[in-house]
Amino acid sequence: MIQSRSRWLLVPTLAFALACAEDERAELAEEVKETAAVAAKTAEKMTQAKDEWAKEAMSATERIQADYIAAYNAENGAGIAALFDSDGTIAPPVMASIKQAGIAAYYDAQFASGADFTLTVDRESMFVSGDMSVAWGTYVATMAMEGAEPVAVDGRYSSISKRQADGSWKIYRHMFNYINPPPEM
């Protein structure tokens, strides 16, 4: 008889335990929903911040390119060199790479030829990853000597820019080649 009473006591105890477990599962499910909602909002904010940061980085890269073109067209070697990171390097065609300290001299030697230079650029693509951006495309550099027909040299370029410690962007690596080499002048 004692066994049968124990069974009757056990049934309400188990029912109570199951009811409590059901309440705890419902509370846990609600907590999971709330946590998922917070995670979704956080992910959305992070995506927005990343998108804004990428837009800012792309805008900075576009400014660098515009400043490079303006300095080139003004025949300002020092202005071009100022756009480069302290570890910046250019890799011109058929030459060894030139470190930051020699960039102004490289361009000034071109500009000293007596020709008037005009540079146009068609950027084909650009992307940002972390603190680096990459842009590449084609260019046309037109050289006009007094009394001679202008000569257009076209080629391809690739330029890597790097975010600086102060948040600004500078050119880190710049490489270009010729599609049609320039004539001997």
C-alpha positions in Angstrom: 0.0 0.0 0.0 2.8 2.3 0.7 4.1 1.8 -2.8 0.8 2.9 -4.3 0.7 6.0 -2.2 4.2 6.9 -3.3 3.1 6.6 -6.9 0.2 8.9 -6.3 2.6 11.4 -4.7 5.1 11.0 -7.5 2.6 11.9 -10.2 1.8 15.4 -8.9 5.5 16.0 -8.2 6.4 15.0 -11.8 3.5 17.1 -13.1 4.7 20.1 -11.1 8.3 19.6 -12.3 7.3 19.4 -15.9 5.2 22.6 -15.6 8.2 24.4 -14.0 10.4 23.1 -16.8 7.9 24.3 -19.4 7.9 27.8 -17.8 11.7 27.8 -17.8 11.8 26.7 -21.5 9.4 29.5 -22.4 11.6 32.1 -20.5 14.7 30.7 -22.1 13.1 30.9 -25.6 12.1 34.5 -24.9 15.7 35.3 -23.8 17.0 33.7 -27.0 14.6 35.8 -29.1 15.7 39.0 -27.3 19.4 38.1 -27.7 18.9 37.4 -31.4 17.1 40.8 -31.9 20.0 42.6 -30.1 22.5 40.7 -32.2 20.7 41.6 -35.4 20.6 45.3 -34.5 24.3 45.2 -33.6 25.1 43.5 -36.9 23.1 46.1 -38.8 24.9 48.9 -37.0 28.3 47.3 -37.7 27.4 46.9 -41.4 26.3 50.5 -41.6 29.6 51.6 -39.9 31.6 49.4 -42.3 29.8 50.8 -45.3 30.3 54.4 -44.1 34.0 53.6 -43.5 34.4 52.0 -46.9 32.7 55.0 -48.6 35.1 57.4 -46.7 38.1 55.3 -47.7 37.0 55.2 -51.4 36.4 58.9 -51.3 39.9 59.5 -49.9 41.3 57.2 -52.6 39.5 59.2 -55.3 40.8 62.5 -53.8 44.4 61.1 -53.9 43.9 60.2 -57.5 42.5 63.7 -58.3 45.4 65.3 -56.5 47.9 63.1 -58.3 46.5 64.1 -61.7 46.4 67.8 -60.7 50.1 67.7 -59.5 51.1 65.8 -62.7 49.4 68.3 -64.9 51.0 71.1 -63.0 54.3 69.4 -63.5 54.9 69.4 -59.8 57.2 66.5 -58.8 57.2 67.5 -55.1 53.4 67.7 -55.1 53.2 64.1 -56.4 55.8 62.9 -53.9 53.8 64.5 -51.0 50.9 62.2 -51.8 53.0 59.1 -50.9 53.4 57.3 -47.6 56.9 57.6 -46.0 57.4 54.0 -47.2 55.8 54.7 -50.6 57.3 53.3 -53.8 56.7 53.7 -57.5 57.4 51.0 -60.0 57.8 52.7 -63.4 58.1 50.6 -66.6 61.5 49.2 -67.5 63.1 50.6 -64.3 63.9 49.6 -60.7 61.4 50.7 -58.1 61.9 54.2 -56.7 61.4 54.8 -53.0 59.7 57.9 -51.5 62.8 60.0 -51.3 63.4 59.7 -55.1 59.8 60.2 -56.3 60.0 64.0 -56.8 63.3 63.7 -58.7 61.8 61.0 -61.0 58.9 63.1 -62.0 60.9 66.4 -62.1 63.3 64.7 -64.6 60.3 63.9 -66.9 59.0 67.4 -66.6 62.4 69.0 -67.3 62.2 67.6 -70.9 60.5 70.8 -72.0 57.3 69.0 -73.0 53.9 70.0 -71.6 52.3 67.1 -69.9 48.7 66.2 -69.5 47.4 63.1 -67.7 44.0 61.6 -67.9 43.0 58.5 -66.0 40.2 56.0 -66.4 39.8 54.1 -63.1 38.3 50.7 -64.0 38.0 49.4 -60.4 38.6 50.2 -56.8 38.1 48.3 -53.6 38.9 48.7 -49.9 40.1 46.1 -47.5 41.0 47.1 -44.0 43.4 50.0 -44.0 44.3 49.5 -47.7 42.6 50.5 -50.9 43.5 49.4 -54.4 42.6 51.2 -57.6 43.5 50.3 -61.2 42.7 51.3 -64.7 44.2 53.0 -67.7 45.8 56.3 -68.3 46.9 58.5 -71.2 49.8 60.9 -70.7 50.1 63.4 -73.5 53.4 65.1 -74.2 53.4 68.2 -76.3 56.7 69.7 -77.4 56.9 73.1 -79.0 56.8 72.9 -82.8 55.9 69.1 -82.7 52.7 67.1 -82.7 51.6 66.0 -79.3 52.5 62.4 -78.4 50.1 60.3 -76.4 51.4 57.4 -74.3 48.8 55.1 -72.9 49.1 52.4 -70.3 47.7 50.7 -67.3 48.2 51.5 -63.6 47.6 50.0 -60.2 47.8 52.0 -57.1 47.6 50.9 -53.4 46.8 53.5 -50.8 47.2 53.1 -47.1 45.4 54.7 -44.1 47.9 56.7 -42.0 48.0 56.8 -38.2 46.2 60.2 -38.3 43.4 58.8 -40.4 44.5 60.3 -43.7 45.3 58.2 -46.8 48.5 58.2 -48.8 49.8 56.2 -51.8 51.8 53.2 -50.6 52.6 51.5 -53.9 52.1 52.8 -57.5 52.9 50.8 -60.6 52.3 51.7 -64.2 53.3 50.3 -67.6 52.9 51.2 -71.2 50.5 49.8 -73.7 52.2 51.9 -76.3 55.7 52.9 -75.3 56.7 56.6 -75.7 58.8 57.5 -78.7 62.4 58.5 -78.2 62.5 62.3 -77.7 
